[in-house]
Amino acid sequence: MIAVDRIRFAYGQQSTVFESFSWTVDTGQTWAIIGPSGCGKSTLLYLLAGLRRPDSGVITIHGQPVQRPRPRTGLILQDHGLLPWATVWKNARLGLTIREFYGPDGEHAPGGEALSKATANEQVAYWLDRLNISALREKYPSQLSGGQRQRTAIARTLAMEPDLLLMDEPFSSLDALTRENLQNVVVDLQREVELTSVIVTHDIDEAVFLGERILVLSEPPNRQTRIVENDGAGSSNYRKSTAFAARVAQVRDILGASYAPAT
C-alpha cells in the first residue's frame, strides 16, 4: 500500500533527517514508529500524509505518488484538532461537511457518488455511539475530558471512511488508564474497519502493544530501516505476557540504554 522509495528530506539548511530511506507497508498492516526525540518520527508521518514533500525520492500509496493530502488518509493528532466553538456533533461531522462542499472531486474528497446528508449523519451517529460519546454530542471541547476529546477526533476521522490511518502520539497527554483504554479501542477499531495504520509514539510499551511491526528510527540521518516483528500486538492478554516483556526489552535494547522518551 505504502512505498517509501529512497527519499531524502531536510529542514532547510539544517541536518538531513532522511537520506536514501526506503520502507514499505502492506495493506492491512499496523505499524508503530518509535525513536529518540528529533529522529524524524512525526516528519515521516507528515510525509506520508502529504503535508510535507521529500526533497528527492518518492512516496506512493496504492501506486499513486503522494503530492498533497489524499482524501482517504485519516490523521489523528496529539492535540485533537477540535474546533473550540463547535459541539461534539459538529466536530465529528466536520470532515463530511467539508466533503459536501467540494463534492466527489477526487482531490478534496474521494471520487464516485456524493454522500447524502442523511447518510453522512448516520455515519457520524454510528461512530459517536461506537465510541461511547453519543450522550456528549451537544457538549463543547472545553466541557470534555482529554479522553473524550480524543474519542471525538477519532470519530471525526473514521466517519470519513479512510483506508489509511495515521496517528501522531495521540495518547501521550492522557493519564495511564485513559491511554490504555483508548489503545484497546484503537485495536478493536482497526480490526473492525480493516484499516492500514501507522502510529508514532515515544512510549515503548505502547509501540509494542499496538504495532504488529515496529519501525525503530535513530538519530538523523536515517538511512536504514530497523524493523521488529511483533506478532502478539493487540491481543487482549499480551500486556501481561512474558512475550510482551521480552519484546519491550528487545526494542529498548535497539534504542539503547540512553533512550529517554520525550515528555
N, C-alpha and C positions, 0 to 999 in steps of 0.2 A: 504493500500500500504506500509506504513512505520510502523514498530512496534519497539519501543524502550522499551526493557524489563529489568527492574531492573539493569540498568548499573551503574557502578562506574568508575569514571575517576579522576585522579590527575596528576599533572605535577611533576614527580619525588617525592621528599620528601616534596614538598610544600603542602599547604592545599588542601583538596579534593574539586573538582568542582561539581561533581555529585555523589550522594550516593543513591543507590537503586531507581534510577529515571526511571519512565516509562512514555510513551507518544505514541499516535497513530495518524496517518494521513491517511485519506481515499483518494482513487484515485479521482483526480479532485479538491481536496480542495486547497485553497490558504491560507497560514498561514503567519503571521508576528511574529517575535520573538523580544521582547524588554526587557530591563532591565538595571541596572546600569553598569558602566564600570567595567570590570573584573568579571562579573557574570557568564560568560560561553556561551554567545550568539554565538560567532564565533566558539568556541570549539565544541558546539553541531552541528553546520553546517559542520565542518570538519569531525566529527564523522559520520554524515550521508553520506558525500562524500567519505568516506573510506580513507581519508588522515591521520586520527588518529584512533586508536582502543581502545575500552573501556578496563579497567583493569579487569572487570568482567561484567557479563550480556551479552546481545546480541542485536544487531540491525539487523533487517531483512527488505528487500524491496522486495515486491511480494513473500514473504515467503523464500527468499534466504538470508543467513547471509552475511552482508557486511564485507568482509575481505580485500578488496582492492577497488580502484576506479572502478566503474562499467561503461560499455560503454554508457549506456543510461541515465546517470546522467550528466546534464549540470551545470557548476559552473561559475558564473559571480562575479568577484572581484571588489573591490573599485578602484584598480589601473589599471584596464582594462586588464593587462597582454598581451599587444600587443608587437610584435617584432619591435623594432625601425627601423630596416633596411629593413622591408618588407612593401609593399604597402597595402592599404586597402583591395584590392582584395586578395592578398596572405595571409594577416592576417585572413580575413574572411574564407578563404579556408583551413587554417592550419589544423584544426581537420580532415577534409576529406582527406587531403594529407597524414596525418599520418595514417589514416584508410586504405588508399590504400596500404601503405607499409606492414601493418600487414595482410590485408585481413580479411574476416569474421571469425575470430578465436574464437569469443565468450568471449574473455578476454579483448583484447585491442579494439575490435570493435564488434558490435552485430553479432551474427551468421546469417546464411542464405546466400542469394545471395550477391555477391560483387556489389557495385555501379560502373557503368561505369563512365569514366571521363566526358562524356557528361552530364550524369545525375547529377553528383556532381557539375559541373559548373552551371547547370540550378538551382540547389538548392541555391547555393551561390548568383547567379544573382537575384533570386527571393527575398531573404532576404535583399540584398542591396537596391533593388527597394522598397520593403515593408517598409524599414526604412529610405527611402529618402536620401540615401548616394551613389546611383549609380554614380553620377557625380564625386564622390571623389575617385573612385576605383584606380586611379594611384597616389594618394597622399600618403605621409608617415605620421606616427603618429605625428611627430613634426609639421606638417602643419595643424593639425586638432584642433578644439576646444575640450574642455572636453566632451561636449555632443556628438560630432561626434565620438570621440574615444570610448565612451561607446556604441554608436549605432553599431560600428564595432565589439565590443566584443559581443554584443547581437546577431548580425548576425552570427558570428562565432559559437556561441553556438547553435542557432536554426537550422543552416544548418545541424547539426549533428542529428536532429530529436530526441531530448531527450524526455523521458516520465516524468522526474523529473527535475525541475529547481531550483537550489539553488543559492541565491544571498546574498553576504556579503557586506552590506552597499554600494550598487552600485552607489548611487546618492549623497553621503554625501559631496563630494568635489565640487559639481556643484552649480551654482547660483540658486536662488529660482525659477525663471521662467523656466530654463532648467530642473531643478529637477522635477517640476510639469508636464512639457511636457512629460518627459520620464516616469514618473509614469503612465500617461494616455496611453502611448504607450505600456507599460508592461501589463496593464489591458486589452487592446484590443488584444494583442498577446496571453495572457492566454486564452481568450475566443475563439480565432480563432483556436488555436492548441490544446485546451483542456488539458493543462498541469496541473500536480500537482506541486505546487510551495511553496517554503519556503524562506522568505526574512528576513534577520537580519537587524535591524535598531535601531538607538538610538533616532529617531525622533518620537514623539508620533503621530503627525498629519499624518505622512507617514504610520505608523503602522495601524492607524485607516482607512485610505483611501484604503490601499492595502490588508489588511488581513481580509478575511471572518471570520477567527478565529485568536485570538491573544494569544500567549503564553507569559506570563509575568514571567521572571526569577527574582530571588532575589540574595542577597549576598550569596556566597557559604557557605556550600554545598547545592545544590538544591536537595530536596527530593520529593517535591510535585509539581504537575502541577497546575498552576493558569491560567485558560482559560477564555477569554472574547469572547462571541459570538457577531458577528458584521455583521448582515445580509445586511446592506446597502453598504458594501465595494465595491468600483469600480464604483458605479453609477455616472452618469455624473454630477448630481447636489448635490451629497452627501456632498461635502465640504461646501456648503452654507446652509445646513440644520441644524435645531435645534437638530436632532438626532445625527449628526456628533459631534456637540459641546458637547452634553451630553456624548457620548462615549469617547471623548477625556478626559473629566473631570473624567469619571469613571476610565480610565486607569491611569491617573495622580494620582488619589486617591489611587489606588492599589500600585503604585510605591512609594508613599509617598511624602510629601512636600519637602523633602531634595533631591529629584531626580535631578541630574544635568547631562544632556546629555554630552557625550564625544565630544570634538571638534578637 
